[in-house]
Amino acid sequence: MRVLLLSNGHRSLGDRVRIDFVKKLSNLCDFKIFGRREDIINPKLAPVQFDIRILCDDLIKLFNPDVIIFILKSPTDYFNISGDICKKGVPTVVIELDHYYKDDVFDGINLFDWYKSMGFTFLLRRHFYEEESPIPSVWLPSSANDEEFFVDKSVDRENKIGFAGSYLELDYYSIRRNAIEVLKSNKLLSYTWGKIYGADYIRYLQKYVGNLACSCGKFHTCLAKTFEIPLCGTALLTNWMYNRKELFGDKQCFFEYKDDCSNLVDVANTVINDVDMRNEVVANTLEVVKERHTDSKRIVELYNILKAVVGGKEPPRIWGQ
């Protein structure tokens, strides 16, 4: 199978869950990238230098793809892409990273309307949500990079709850902000917290006995950190999430607090003080994540979905949607 990723050349500190994940398709199939600066960033995967004069028909002739994919944070990423690319007889799959993302340009655009107007063949969703897509879709949950996140037994963990992530004044972060304030006011939160990236992020997850994840706040969907935290051997604290049984099975795999955070202090104290229970839950979660939620597992699922789309077959729906 020949897969072509059309990229805008954008890179960010969150690439581990975006293009760096998708690039792992190169281990399973003939995978190529075309886009701004890609021939400089990934010369082996992007053999053709970007040129704005290269049109849709040219791309088809150059790469002869079986399927074309787009990694989407915002439609503004692809405003320079002609909708004609979806009319060339090659299936087109949009990988939706963040269903709830907004920016100044994108704010007035309805994602579903845009997918339909572009004529995409298939939608691959990284968030769980119950809205019905106007085009065929499947939910592919986030995962953790098993080449980067690991249990470091040499670390003497601190008996605090950590938090690494955004703390913005957005409505869907309200539960997260409240949880942080509750932990801070009860002296249960680590002294350092907030946005942490790269190797520092991994070391941070390994440093504390527990870490706050928050299932995308009020949207109750798993995120990459839902699996990155336990892959570091750290207790996961989160509010409830959709399809928890499909994701984790019957054993307790995380410490759940209520959306109003009324029981968060008790939950955090259990993680900090009840060593036996914490170790049991962490062991449960680590086993499940290694078996089901690493990049090594998820990239095969992505490959199988793309293969089904190319073959005109119903894609596997492992996670219930």
BELZIKA-V808489 format. One record per helix or strand of 3 or more residues. SS is the DSSP state (~ for helix, > for strand). FROM is the first residue (numbers start at 0). LEN is the number of residues. If there is no record, write none. Layout:
<<SS:FROM:LEN> <SS:FROM:LEN>>
This chain:
<<>:1:6> <~:14:3> <~:18:9> <>:29:6> <~:37:4> <~:55:8> <>:66:6> <~:74:4> <~:82:5> <>:90:6> <~:105:3> <~:110:8> <>:121:4> <>:136:3> <>:157:5> <~:170:15> <~:197:10> <>:207:5> <~:216:3> <~:223:8> <>:234:4> <~:243:5> <~:263:10> <~:274:18> <~:294:16>>
